[in-house]
Amino acid sequence: MIYWSPRLQMQNTKPIQKGRFPEVNIMLKFRWETEFKETEIGEIPKDWDVRQVKELVDKRKKFPIVDGPFGTQLHMNEYVSKGIPVIRVINLTYEGKFSKENLVFITEEKFEQLKRSEVNPYDLIIAKTGATIGKLALLPPEIPKGLISSSCLKVSFDKKLANPKYYLKFFMHFIGQENIKIRAEGGSTRDTINLTPFSEIPVPYPSPEEQSRIAAVLSWFDDLIENKKRQNEILEKVAMAIFKSWFVDFEPFKDEEFVYNEELGKEIPKKWEVKKLGRFAEIIMGQSPSSKYYNKKGKGLPFIQGKGQYGRYIPETTVYCSKLLKVAKLNDVLVTVRAPVGELNLADREYVIGRGVASLRSKYWTFLFLYLLTYNERLKSYERGTTYDAITREELDTFPLLLPPQPILQRFHSLVEPLFQKIILNQKQIMVLRKIRDTLLPKLVFGKLRVVKI
């Protein structure tokens, strides 16, 4: 029997010690399965079955598997500012997360006309067409009803037979995704999966109780990750609010004498001055070593070539480089200097930086990061090039900064640095939790690792 805590990495070779989730009072018991049978979806435990999607739907509903209305039945000019939400592909992700951004709405009257395509909480919604085929999410419970667009289909599961969260995870896995894509048919312009082929997709079928245990484990990881993301959003907003109060609106300095600055086109506190970035921070332009020095074995330092290796706040790269030509240090501000120009990250350790990145080194790195974030459009306006957008060292060097006297910079840095340290710690934990969850997902969904007790 295996006891497991997310603080510990999964191992095949020795038992994992007893533990609890760090933020919720949960004890889990797992066991490794040893008896399997071969099926059309691969190996599953002998006591599991394979069912088709259509066998697991809520047959009380007239349309348990349905797609959205034809495009001619719903036009953009029929959207209203509030009403019944229309769920579009833009609201779905390959990670199974529902996005409320860019929701559009229709009237109740229009909804009744198209009610066939109604979607309710915990219905599984999947993009069925084109390059976005396979994006998916469950309708969240805070949306009591909605309408899917013409590019989506939905499944209403029978909750007594199927846990929607378990089957969301199955269709997130590459086997679920492949089962969608191989059944897609080429239309006049793009591939589409129709309702009948989708309804016949084979899926693993553990008991509903085991489905719920599997879904609960994976959902706890999702919840922990989302909680840390929300923490970071709040911490960043607090840091930015302080920055704007001090250095944009000058609220703590209203009683000081102000003078007009022609370069900025506005009044600033008298003792403040505009300086070039190069006088405030050391600028290290990246240099890409030969690819023969790249590896995924951990030799050297992690390597960043451009935005492709950027994470939310800190880099996420699996490539290392043993040739240390240009190195970013801890707390350097990382800025992309080739298209797209001006994307920002913070160095949470040393990195080798390639030609697409510059490292900006300053004692007051929190101020510099927030300044460049606030005036990011101005930074992006420096990009130029005949074949690709880029920014040169000289252009970075002359980028103007409005700087207060050093004691104010020090006070600000002391105030917001703990916020950024917490953001970076949270982001590292998110990356670890995501890695463990993604490792667990196929093992749990296909029964290699059984959840015995929650």
N, C-alpha and C positions, 0 to 999 in steps of 0.2 A: 504494500500500500504506500502511496506517495502523498505526503503533506506538502503543501506548496504556498509560498508567499511571493508576490510580485517583486520583492526586493532581491530575490534570488533568481539566477538564470537556470532555465531548464537544462537538465543533463540526462542522458540515457544511461550513463555508466554507474551512477550511484544514487541512492535515495536522496530526495530533497528533504531538508529538515522541516520540522513542524513550524508553522508561522502564520501570521495574520496579515491581511491587507493593512497598509500603513494608515489609511484614512477612514476605513470602515471596519466594523467588528465582524469579520467573516472568517470562518475556517472552512477549508476545502479538503476533500479527499479525492485523489485520482488513483487509477490503476492503469497499467499498460495492458492493452488487449493482446492476446496471443493467438486467438482462433479467428480466422477470416474466411470469407468466400469471395470468389472472383465474380464481378458483375459488369454490366455494360458501362458503369461509371467508375470502375476500378474496384479495389479491395474494400470491403466493409465487414464489420463484425458478423459472425454467423447468425446472431439473433436479431439482426436488422433486416429490413426488407428494402426493395426498390419500388417506388410508386411513380406514377406520372402526375404532373402538376394538376391535371384535371380531376384526379381522384381525391385531392385534398382541399378543394374549394368549397365555399359555403353555398350549397345547392338551394338554400332558401332564397337566395338572390336571383333575380331574373337574369342578370348579366354578371356572374362572378369573375369571368375573364372577358375583358372588353378593351377596345382601343378608343382613342379620342374621336371627336366628330371630324368629318371632312373639312378641309380648309375653307371650302366655300360656305360652310354653315356658321363659321365664326370669323369675323373680320376684326382687325385692330381697332377700327373706329367704333366698335361696340364695347370696348373696355371702358370701365368707369373707375372713379377714384376709390370707391369702397363697395363691398358687396361679397359675392361668392368668388373665392380665389380660383384662378386657372393655373393648374400645375403644368409647367413647361419643362423642357429638357434643361434649361438654365437653372432650374431648382434642384436638379439631381446631380450626383457625383459618382465617380467610380469607387469612392470610399464608403458609399452607402449613407452619406449625410444629406439631410434635407436642408436646403438653403432658402430662407425666407426673403432673401434679397431679390429684387426685381419681380416680385409677385405682381400679377395683374388681376383685375377683377371684372366680373360681369354682374348684371342685375339678376335678381331672383327670377324674374320673368324669363330672361334668356336661359338661365340655368334649367328651368322647368322644360323648356323646349329641347334641351340637349341632355336630359336627365339620364339617358342610357349610359353616358360616360361619367357618371358620378363616382367619386372616390371618397372613402371614409377613413377615420383613424385606423392605423396599422395595416391598411391596404398596401401591398407592394406595388410600386410604380417603377416601370422600366422604360428607358428610351428604346424605341423599336426601329429606328431608321438612321441610315447614313453613318457618318464618321463617329457619331456619339452613341451608337448602339451599345447597350449594356450599362449605361449610367443608370443609377437606381437609388431608391430611398423608400422608407416607409412614411406615409402621411402621419405627421405628429398629432398627438391627441388634442392639442390646443386648437387645431383646425377641425371643426366638427364635420365639415363637408367641403368638397371642392369639385372641380371638373378637370379632367386631364385633356391636354391638347392633342392635336392630330398626330404628333410625333411620339406619343407615349401609349403604353398599354398598362392595365392594372390587374392585379389578382386579389380577390377577397378570399382569404383562407377560412376554412372551418376551424375555429379556435379549439374545438374539442379534438381535432385530428392533427393540426399543424400550428406550430408556433411561428408567427411571421418573422420574428427576430432571427430565429434559426435559419429560415430559408432566405432571408436577406443575406446572411453570412455565406450560405452556400453559393448564391448567385454572385457574390463578390469574388469568390475564389475563381481561379483561372479555369477550372473544369466547368463551373457554372457559366462563366462568360463564353467559353468555347461552345457549350451546348446551345447558347443563344445564337452565336455567330454562324455556326455551321448550318443552322436551320433557316438562316436569312436567305431570301431569294432576291436576285437582281431584278430591280424594276427598270423603268425607262431611264432613270438617272442614278438611282442609288439603291443599296440593299435594304430590305425591310423584312423583319420577322412578323409573319401573320399569326393570327390567334390560334389556328389549329396546330401548326407546328410547335408553337410555344406550349400549348396545353399538353403536348405529348412528350415534353422533355422529362427524362427519367431523373429522379432525385432520391437521395438516401432517405430512409424512413426509420429512424429510431422511435422508441415509444414517445408519446407526447411529454411524459414526465422527464425523460432524458433530453429531449429537445429543449425543454424549459431550463434544465440545469446548464446545458451547453450555452444557450443564449444568455443566461444570467452571468456566467463567467466572462464571456466576451463583452457583454454590455457594461460590466463593472469597469473593464479597462477603458471602454469608450467614455464612460462617465468621469473616470479619473482624469483622462486626457482633456476632456472638455472643461472640467473644473479648473485645471491648470491654465488652459487657454484663456478662460474668462478672467482668472487672476491676472494674467499678463496684460490683457486688454485694459483692465482697470488700472494697473500699475503704470502702463504707458500713458494712459489718459491723464493720470495725476501728474506724472513727470512733465508731459507736454503742457498741461495747464499752468504749472509753475513757470516753465520756460516762457510761455507767451505772456504771462502776467509780468515777469521781470524784464524780458528783452524785446518784446513787441509792443506791449501797452505801457510799459515803464511804471506800473502801478505803485511799487514801493518807493519810487523816486520822484513822485509828482511834485514834491516840495523843492526839488533842486532846480537850479537855473538851466534852461534849455537854449540851444543854439540851432540854427538851421544848417543842415548838411546838404550841400548841393549834389554830392555823389548819390546819396540815398533819396534825395528829394523830400526830406521831412525833418522835423525838429528832433534832436536827440539830447540827452543830458550833457552838460558842458564838458565834463571830464572824460567822456567816452570818446572813442576814436574808431575810424574805419581803417582796418589793416588787411593786408593780403594774407590769404590762407597760408602761403609759404613762410610767413613770419610767425605764424601761430603754431604750426604743426610741421613736423618732418614728413616729407612726402617720399614714399618708396614706390616707384613704379614697378609693376611685376615684369618678370622675364621668364618665358617658357623654356624649360630644358628640353632636350631631345626626349622623345617618347620612350626611348630605351630605359630611361630612369623611372618610368611610371610602374607602379605595381599595386596589387591588392593584398599584399602579405604583411603590411605594416612596416616596411623598410623606409626609414627616413621620417618625413613629416607628412601630414595630410596635405593634399594639393588642391588649390582652388584656381580654376581657369577663368571663371566668369559666373554669371547669374545661375547657370545650371547647377552649381554646387552651393547656392545660397539656400538657407532655411528661413524660418520666420524671423529670427533675430540673430542666429549664429549659423555658421556653415554646416551643411550636411553633405559630406563627401565620403566615398568609399575608396578613393584613389589616393595612393601615397606617392611621394617622390623622394628618391635617395640623393638627388643632386640639389643642394640647398643654395640656389643662386640668389633669390630674393625672398626674404622671410618676414612675415607679419608677426608681431609680438602680441602678447596678452593685452587686451583692451584697445588695440588699434581699431580705428574705424576703417572698414573695408568698403570701397566704392568701385563700382564697375566703370571702366573707362572705354569699353567697346560696347557696341549695341547689345542690350539697351544700356545707355549711359545713366549713371546716377543712382543705381540700385545700391542700398546700404545693408551692411551686416556689421556685427561686432565680433572681433576675434576673441574667443574664449580660451585660446591656447595659441601656440606657434603654428603657423601654416606656411608652406611654400606657395607663393602667389605667381600665377602666370600673367601673360601680357594683357589679359582682359581685366585685371584688377589693380588698383593702387591701394596702398596702406597708408593711413594718415595717423601719425603718432603724436599724441599730445597728453600732457598731464591732466588737462581738463577734457577728457574724451567724452564725458556725458554731455557737456555743453556743445562740443563739436558735432556729435551725432544728432542732437535735437535741432541744432542750427541748420545742418544740411537737410534734415527731414522737413523742417519748416519751409525752407527755401529751395526745395528739391526741383521745382519747375525752372527756377533760375539756373540751377546747376545743369539741368538737362538741356537748357537752351544753348549751352556751349558746344554741344555735339555738332560735328561736321565731318565731311569726308565724301569722296567720290564713289567709293565702292561700299563702304559701311560707315555708320555713325561712330564717332570716337571723340575723345577729348584728350588733349596733349598735357604733358607735365607743365608747360608754360601757362596753359589756360587754367589748370588747377592752382598753380602757384599764385595767380593774380585774382583768384576768386575772392570778392570782398566779404569781410566779416565785420560786423559791428561789435566792438569789444568794450566791456566796462573795465574799470580798474581791477587789478588782480585780486584784492580782498573780496570783491563781489563775486568774481569767478570762483574763488575758493569756497565761499559760503554756499553758493549754488551747487557746486560739485559735491560738497559734504552732505547737502540736503538730499540730492537725487541719486547719488551713487548706490546707497542701499536698495533703492527701488530697482535699479538696473541689475544689481547682483542677484536679487530675487527673481527677476525676469529670466536671467541667464540660467539660474539653477532650475527654475521651472521648465525651461525649454529643454535642458538636458534630460530632465526626468520624463518629459513628454516623448523624447526620442527613444529612451529606454523602454518606456511602457508600450510605445507603438511597435517596437521591435519584438518584444515578448508576445504581445497580442498577435502580431502577424505570424510568429512562429507557432503559436498555439492553435490558430484558426484552422488550418488543414488537419491537424492532429485530432482536434475535437470534432469538427464537422464530419470527418470520415471515420471516426471511431477508433483511431489508433490509440488515443488517450481517452479513457472513460472517466466521466465525472460521477463518482460514486455517491458523494454526499456534499450538500451545501449546508 
